[in-house]
Amino acid sequence: MAATVVATLIILAGAFWIVRGRVSDDHLPDRVAVQLFDTLSNSEDARSLARRIPNEVVNELGDSQIETVLAGNGAPGSASPLPGLVVTGLVRDDASNLIVDVRIEDGRSHAALWSLEFKRNRGEASGLPMEVAARVADVVNIAIFARNANPPLTDNSALSALLQTNDMIRESQSDWAQMIERAQGVVARHPEFAFGHDVLAVAYATASERIDIPDRAEAMKEAARHEAKLTLKLDPADAGAYVVLSWMEPSYRGREAWLLRGMKYGRHPKGPVGALYSYESWLLSDVGRLREALSSQLVAHANDEWGAPKTAQLARAYANIGNLPAARAWIQKGVQLWPNHSGIRRYQRHIAGFYEQPSEALATFNSMDAQAPSGKDENQIWRSFVKAKAAHSEQLTAETTLQIREAADQEKISRENEILMLAALGETRQALEAANSTLNKRRFESWVLFAPVTRNLRQNPGFVDLAARMGLIEYWRETGKRPDFCTSPPTRSECTPQLLAAIKSN
């Protein structure tokens, strides 16, 4: 009897391992199959893109350590293991544009998880393969992370909502209400999924920055803090939660403390890890430590090379330290990969308007108008600014100054750009007035006070009072970390005796 029992157990164990092996061999959840793209047009341009894009996607995913195969037409055959994700695409064209429709599906059910249309003018379509590949790689990384989380997000509907929310987070001008709604749906269905709480925290934090009613903005901040702290209870290695908690802190040192903690404990996903270093770079820029800011931004980009904001901010970091060739190279790369991303367009205007020759700047604004007419109002303000800066006319400067201030009041340009433009036109008093006026309502990005074009602000006695109001002097005094313009020999003359006295006083 004992021998019979042992034999039965052996047979059962063998059957278990055979079945387990079959399941494992039949499905490879971390593998991505990229199908050949179809065409709806007979043009050579469309056919060329249909050939190039799948190969570019395979290369990009392979570089990020994701197992990827270039499959044949149709679904993978029954003899091959089913991949976790399948990328499909369709290329078409019209009179002036080439359009690529891309779709990511679940490997077993072929349910759609994510889709997007990419569109470019025929003359600029050569960059489409890299744009598609970068975006697909970003989405696939989040999808694989979610499916491998502990516990995993296996619900395709929730995963699709998560991917849509991630897209909206990447695009800084997205509708925050939709972002919150989608993220709440993920959390409601899967409250145990830590990263769902992370993206909901980001959605609340985004809303808090865009709501003008103080009570509602504060409620959104509290909701963001709650979700971020809940995220860390579920997963202390979730990098995004540390970013949100830093974002919600009012003081520079408070923000820095959360970021340092995040860099110590945050491990995933790749995008939020990049965001940790990017926000550290932003903080260092905000307190005038521009060289260190560049180092952090390089780390951020290395961790998240598919994030358009990381590329744009790297261009800005180079511009802030006066390395214009590098700034131009990085913003050009951003334009090639993400031509319509709001962050890329923001710093494309910034670098062109403040650092390029007038003719080149105006040509850039014309090109931007042709590409996305929705930004024409803002570009018109930039044109007026560039022309006034080049003319050296008191009358034109006065007229343009009034136009800039009205545009900022009407939210056609940001308050940060208002300060920068006024300073660049030599209107130091009005630039300081704009900064103080903004500070009465909200904090602003103080890196603008340390840019090359705001040198006149730093030398004005009013800068000390502004820096004190913002908490900058307290930060410099307590940390012993002075801004670059007070420590670097080429710019040390900008550090006035009044400022040094304020930093040294108790």
C-alpha positions in Angstrom: 0.0 0.0 0.0 2.8 2.4 0.9 4.6 1.7 -2.4 1.3 2.4 -4.3 0.8 5.7 -2.5 4.4 6.8 -3.2 4.0 5.8 -6.9 0.7 7.8 -7.1 2.4 10.9 -5.6 5.3 10.6 -8.1 2.8 10.4 -11.0 0.8 13.4 -9.7 4.0 15.4 -9.2 5.2 14.6 -12.7 1.8 15.6 -14.1 2.0 18.9 -12.2 5.4 19.7 -13.6 4.4 18.8 -17.2 1.3 21.0 -16.9 3.3 23.8 -15.4 5.9 23.5 -18.1 3.3 23.7 -20.8 1.7 26.9 -19.2 5.2 28.5 -19.0 6.2 27.5 -22.5 2.8 28.6 -23.9 2.9 32.1 -22.6 5.9 34.5 -22.1 4.3 37.5 -20.3 7.5 39.7 -20.5 8.0 39.2 -24.2 6.7 41.8 -26.8 5.9 40.8 -30.3 6.0 43.6 -32.9 3.9 42.9 -35.9 4.8 44.2 -39.4 2.8 47.4 -40.0 0.1 47.5 -42.6 -0.5 50.4 -45.1 -3.7 51.9 -46.4 -1.7 53.9 -49.1 0.3 52.9 -52.1 2.8 55.7 -51.7 6.5 54.9 -51.3 6.6 57.1 -48.2 3.9 55.1 -46.4 5.5 51.8 -47.4 8.9 53.0 -46.2 7.6 54.0 -42.8 5.7 50.7 -42.5 9.0 48.9 -43.0 11.1 51.1 -40.7 8.9 51.6 -37.7 8.6 48.0 -36.5 12.4 47.6 -36.6 12.9 50.9 -34.7 10.4 49.7 -32.0 12.2 46.4 -31.7 15.6 48.2 -31.3 14.3 50.6 -28.7 12.7 47.9 -26.6 15.8 45.7 -26.9 18.0 48.6 -25.7 15.8 48.8 -22.6 16.3 45.1 -21.8 12.8 43.9 -22.8 12.7 40.7 -24.8 11.2 41.6 -28.2 10.7 39.8 -31.4 9.7 41.0 -34.9 6.7 38.8 -35.8 5.2 38.1 -39.2 1.9 39.3 -40.4 -1.1 38.3 -38.3 -1.1 36.9 -34.8 1.7 34.7 -33.6 1.3 31.1 -34.7 0.1 28.4 -32.3 3.5 26.7 -32.4 5.2 29.8 -30.8 4.7 30.9 -27.2 2.2 33.7 -26.8 3.8 37.0 -26.0 2.6 39.2 -23.2 2.1 42.2 -25.5 1.6 42.7 -29.2 2.4 45.9 -31.0 0.5 46.5 -34.3 0.3 49.5 -36.6 -1.2 51.0 -39.7 0.4 53.7 -41.9 -1.7 56.0 -44.2 -1.2 59.4 -45.8 -3.2 62.3 -47.2 -2.3 65.2 -49.4 0.3 66.7 -47.0 0.6 64.4 -44.0 1.8 60.9 -43.0 -0.3 59.2 -40.3 0.6 56.2 -38.1 -2.0 54.5 -36.0 -0.3 52.3 -33.3 -2.0 49.8 -31.0 -0.7 47.7 -28.1 -2.7 44.5 -27.4 -2.8 41.8 -24.7 -0.9 38.8 -26.2 -3.6 36.3 -25.3 -6.9 38.0 -25.8 -5.8 40.7 -28.3 -7.8 43.2 -26.3 -6.6 46.7 -26.9 -4.6 48.2 -24.0 -3.4 51.4 -25.6 -3.6 53.2 -29.0 -2.4 56.5 -30.4 -2.3 58.4 -33.7 1.0 60.0 -34.8 0.8 62.6 -37.5 3.5 64.7 -39.3 3.9 66.8 -42.3 5.2 64.8 -45.2 8.4 66.8 -45.3 9.2 66.1 -41.6 8.1 62.5 -41.4 11.6 61.0 -41.2 11.5 61.4 -37.4 8.2 59.4 -37.1 9.9 56.0 -36.5 11.9 57.3 -33.5 8.8 59.2 -32.1 6.7 56.0 -32.3 9.4 53.8 -30.9 10.1 56.1 -27.9 6.4 56.3 -27.0 5.8 52.6 -27.4 8.9 51.8 -25.2 7.5 54.1 -22.5 4.1 52.5 -22.5 5.4 49.0 -22.7 7.7 49.6 -19.7 4.8 50.8 -17.6 2.6 47.8 -18.7 5.3 45.2 -17.9 6.0 46.9 -14.6 2.3 46.8 -13.7 1.9 43.2 -14.6 5.0 42.2 -12.6 4.1 44.2 -9.5 3.3 42.6 -6.2 0.4 42.0 -6.5 0.3 42.3 -10.3 -2.3 44.3 -12.2 -3.8 41.5 -14.4 -7.1 43.3 -15.2 -6.7 44.6 -18.8 -9.4 47.2 -18.3 -7.6 48.7 -15.3 -4.2 48.4 -17.1 -5.6 50.3 -20.1 -6.8 53.1 -17.7 -3.4 53.2 -16.1 -1.6 53.6 -19.4 -4.0 56.4 -20.4 -3.3 58.2 -17.1 0.4 57.7 -17.6 0.1 59.4 -21.0 -1.7 62.3 -19.4 0.9 62.7 -16.7 3.6 62.8 -19.4 1.7 65.6 -21.2 1.8 68.6 -18.8 -1.2 70.3 -20.2 -3.6 67.4 -19.9 -7.1 67.7 -18.4 -6.6 67.1 -14.7 -10.2 66.1 -14.1 -10.0 63.3 -16.6 -6.7 62.3 -15.1 -8.2 62.0 -11.6 -11.3 60.1 -12.9 -9.2 57.5 -14.7 -6.8 57.0 -11.8 -9.7 56.7 -9.3 -11.1 53.9 -11.5 -7.9 52.0 -11.2 -7.7 52.4 -7.4 -11.4 51.6 -6.9 -11.0 48.2 -8.7 -7.5 47.4 -7.4 -6.9 49.2 -4.0 -3.9 46.9 -3.4 -2.0 48.1 -6.4 0.5 50.6 -5.1 1.3 52.4 -8.3 -2.4 53.1 -8.9 -2.3 55.3 -5.8 0.9 56.9 -7.0 -0.7 58.1 -10.3 -3.8 59.2 -8.4 -1.6 61.3 -6.1 0.1 62.9 -9.2 -3.4 63.7 -10.6 -4.4 65.4 -7.4 -1.1 67.3 -7.2 -1.6 68.5 -10.8 -5.1 69.7 -10.0 -3.8 71.6 -6.9 -1.5 73.6 -9.2 -4.2 74.5 -11.7 -7.1 75.4 -9.4 -7.4 79.1 -8.5 -9.8 78.6 -5.5 -7.5 78.3 -2.4 -9.8 76.0 -0.4 -10.2 73.6 -3.3 -6.5 73.7 -4.2 -5.6 72.9 -0.5 -8.1 70.0 -0.5 -6.4 68.6 -3.6 -3.0 68.9 -2.0 -4.2 67.0 1.1 -5.7 64.3 -1.2 -2.3 64.1 -3.0 -0.4 63.7 0.3 -2.9 61.0 1.5 -2.5 58.9 -1.7 1.3 59.3 -1.8 1.6 58.2 1.8 -0.8 55.2 1.1 1.4 54.3 -1.8 4.5 54.1 0.4 2.7 51.9 2.9 1.9 49.5 0.1 5.3 49.8 -1.6 8.1 51.9 0.0 10.2 51.6 -3.2 7.6 53.5 -5.4 9.6 56.5 -6.5 6.7 58.6 -7.7 5.2 58.9 -4.2 8.4 60.7 -2.9 8.1 63.1 -5.9 4.6 64.0 -4.9 5.4 64.5 -1.3 8.3 66.8 -2.2 6.0 68.7 -4.6 3.5 69.4 -1.8 6.1 70.8 0.6 6.2 74.7 0.8 9.8 75.1 1.8 13.0 74.3 -0.2 14.4 72.2 2.6 11.2 70.3 3.0 11.2 69.5 -0.7 14.8 68.5 -0.6 14.3 66.1 2.4 11.6 64.1 0.5 13.7 64.0 -2.7 16.8 62.7 -0.8 14.7 60.1 0.9 13.3 59.1 -2.4 16.7 58.7 -4.0 17.6 56.5 -1.1 14.6 54.2 -1.2 12.8 54.7 -4.5 13.5 51.9 -7.0 10.8 51.8 -9.6 9.2 52.4 -12.1 11.8 53.9 -14.5 9.8 57.0 -15.3 9.2 58.1 -11.6 12.8 57.3 -10.8 13.8 59.7 -13.5 11.3 62.2 -12.1 13.0 62.0 -8.7 16.3 63.2 -10.2 14.5 65.7 -12.5 12.8 67.3 -9.5 16.1 67.3 -7.6 17.5 69.2 -10.6 14.6 71.6 -10.6 15.0 72.2 -6.9 18.7 72.9 -7.3 17.9 75.3 -10.1 15.4 77.0 -7.9 18.0 77.8 -5.3 20.7 78.8 -7.8 22.9 75.7 -7.8 22.9 75.4 -11.5 25.9 73.2 -12.1 24.6 70.6 -9.7 21.2 70.8 -11.3 22.7 69.9 -14.6 24.3 66.7 -13.1 21.0 65.6 -11.6 19.1 66.3 -14.9 21.6 64.1 -16.8 20.9 61.3 -14.3 17.2 61.9 -14.8 17.5 61.6 -18.5 19.6 58.4 -18.3 16.8 56.8 -16.2 14.0 58.0 -18.4 15.2 58.6 -21.9 11.6 58.3 -23.3 10.2 61.2 -21.2 9.8 64.3 -23.2 10.0 66.5 -20.1 13.4 65.1 -19.2 14.8 66.1 -22.5 13.3 69.6 -22.4 14.5 70.2 -18.9 18.0 69.0 -19.9 18.0 71.6 -22.7 17.0 74.3 -20.1 19.7 73.1 -17.7 22.4 73.6 -20.3 21.0 77.0 -21.3 21.0 78.1 -17.6 24.7 77.6 -17.3 25.4 79.2 -20.7 26.2 76.1 -22.7 24.1 77.1 -25.7 25.4 74.5 -28.2 24.3 71.7 -25.9 21.0 73.4 -25.2 20.3 73.7 -28.9 21.2 70.1 -29.5 18.9 68.7 -26.8 16.0 70.9 -27.7 16.4 69.8 -31.3 16.4 66.2 -30.3 13.2 66.9 -28.3 11.5 68.5 -31.3 12.4 65.5 -33.5 11.0 63.0 -31.1 8.0 64.9 -29.5 7.2 67.8 -31.8 3.9 68.6 -30.3 4.6 68.0 -26.6 3.9 71.2 -24.5 7.1 70.9 -22.5 9.2 70.6 -25.6 7.4 73.6 -27.2 7.8 75.6 -24.0 11.6 75.4 -24.0 11.9 75.6 -27.7 10.4 79.1 -27.3 12.6 79.8 -24.3 15.9 79.0 -26.0 14.9 80.7 -29.3 13.5 83.8 -27.7 16.2 84.5 -25.2 19.4 83.1 -26.8 19.1 83.0 -30.6 19.5 85.8 -33.1 16.2 87.6 -33.9 15.9 86.2 -37.4 16.4 82.6 -36.1 14.0 83.1 -33.3 11.3 84.5 -35.6 11.8 81.6 -38.0 11.3 79.2 -35.1 8.0 80.8 -34.0 6.8 80.7 -37.7 7.6 77.0 -37.9 5.8 76.3 -34.6 2.7 78.1 -35.9 2.7 76.0 -39.0 3.0 72.8 -36.9 0.4 73.6 -34.2 -1.8 76.7 -34.8 -3.2 76.4 -31.2 0.0 78.2 -29.9 -0.3 81.3 -32.2 -1.4 83.7 -29.5 1.6 82.9 -27.3 4.0 82.9 -30.2 2.8 86.4 -31.2 3.8 87.7 -27.8 7.2 86.1 -28.2 7.6 87.8 -31.6 6.8 91.2 -30.1 9.4 90.6 -27.3 12.1 89.5 -29.8 11.6 92.5 -32.0 11.6 94.9 -29.0 14.8 93.4 -27.6 16.5 93.8 -31.0 15.3 97.3 -31.7 16.6 99.1 -28.6 13.8 101.6 -28.9 12.4 103.1 -25.7 9.0 103.6 -27.2 8.8 100.0 -28.6 10.1 98.6 -25.3 7.4 100.5 -23.3 4.6 99.3 -25.7 5.9 95.7 -25.6 6.2 95.8 -21.8 2.6 96.7 -21.5 1.7 93.9 -24.0 3.7 91.3 -22.0 2.1 92.3 -18.7 -1.4 92.1 -20.2 -0.6 88.7 -21.8 0.5 87.3 -18.4 -2.7 88.6 -16.8 -4.7 86.9 -19.5 -2.7 83.7 -19.1 -1.4 83.8 -22.7 2.1 83.5 -21.2 3.3 82.2 -17.9 4.3 84.5 -15.0 7.8 83.0 -15.2 8.1 84.1 -18.8 6.7 87.5 -17.9 9.6 88.0 -15.4 12.2 86.7 -17.8 11.0 88.9 -20.7 10.8 92.1 -18.6 14.3 91.5 -17.2 15.6 90.8 -20.7 14.2 94.1 -21.9 16.0 96.0 -19.1 12.7 96.6 -17.2 14.2 95.6 -13.9 11.7 97.4 -11.6 8.8 95.9 -13.4 10.3 92.4 -13.4 10.7 92.5 -9.7 7.2 93.9 -9.3 5.9 91.0 -11.4 7.8 88.5 -9.2 6.5 90.0 -6.0 3.0 90.2 -7.3 3.0 86.6 -8.3 4.4 85.6 -4.9 1.4 87.2 -3.3 -0.8 84.5 -4.9 1.4 81.5 -5.3 5.0 80.3 -5.5 6.7 80.4 -8.9 9.7 78.7 -10.5 12.5 80.6 -8.9 15.1 79.3 -11.3 14.1 82.2 -13.5 15.9 84.5 -11.0 19.3 82.7 -11.8 19.1 82.5 -15.6 21.6 84.5 -17.7 18.9 87.0 -18.8 18.0 88.0 -15.3 21.5 89.1 -14.2 20.1 92.7 -13.7 17.6 91.4 -11.2 20.3 89.8 -9.0 22.3 93.0 -8.9 19.3 95.1 -7.9 18.8 95.9 -4.2 15.2 94.7 -4.4 16.5 91.1 -5.1 17.5 90.7 -1.5 13.9 91.4 -0.2 12.4 89.1 -2.9 14.9 86.3 -2.0 14.0 86.7 1.7 10.3 86.5 1.0 10.8 83.3 -1.0 12.8 81.5 1.7 16.0 81.5 -0.5 18.1 83.4 2.0 17.0 81.1 4.8 17.9 78.1 2.7 21.4 79.4 1.8 22.1 80.4 5.4 21.0 77.1 7.0 22.5 74.8 4.4 25.7 76.7 3.8 25.1 76.1 0.1 25.3 79.4 -1.7 24.0 80.0 -5.3 26.5 79.6 -8.1 26.6 83.3 -8.9 28.0 83.9 -5.4 30.7 81.2 -5.7 31.8 81.0 -9.4 34.6 83.4 -10.2 33.1 84.6 -13.6 29.8 85.6 -11.9 30.9 86.5 -8.4 30.5 90.2 -9.1 26.7 89.6 -9.3 26.7 88.7 -5.6 26.1 92.1 -4.0 27.4 93.0 -0.5 23.7 93.4 0.6 23.0 89.8 -0.4 26.1 88.4 1.3 25.3 90.4 4.5 21.7 88.9 4.5 23.0 85.4 4.1 25.5 85.8 6.9 23.2 87.5 9.4 21.5 85.4 12.1 
